[in-house]
Amino acid sequence: MAKSEPHQIDIHVGNRLRSRRLVLGLSQEKLGDRLGITFQQIQKYEKGTNRVSASKLQVAALVLNVPIGYFFEDHEPTAPDGLAQEVDEMGAFLVSRDGVMLNRAFTSIKSKQVRQSIITLTKALANADDPVSRAADAEHIAPSISG
């Protein structure tokens, strides 16, 4: 009998565990030590291949200084495939090294105006790579230029 794929909620909980661990700058080994388990077990939790027990999840919430509900936030098991894929891709980026570094740097910016300018710039750069968005932007800009 073949082993089944990890359940969607186990993957989600694992991603949330990994995300919080990275935000706090903890290695898998350090988190494992604090939870009384091996780093290999942390790896399995983070991949969703092993399910985190309720008692271990409670301890993880205390160690990571989050409410237990944190591990289930933003989980939408009935999301349409396209949306689920987009959420998965965003989640994967957010827990990547680049994503964590970008979020740390961005949230350290005190000025709301500067943060908004960065968002505007990022959207403009993203649209510059997307011909459909460029065409739509051109339609909105052209009337205002001629009018």
Buried (B, 14 or more C-beta within 10 A) or exposed (E): EEEEEBEBBBBBBBBBBBBBBBBEEBEBEBBBBBBEBEBEBBBBBBBBBBBBEEEBBEBBBEBBEBEEEBBEEEBEEEBEEEEBEEBBEEBEEBBEEEBBEBBEEEEEEEEEEEEEEBEEEEEEEEBEEEEEBEEEBEEEEEEEEEE
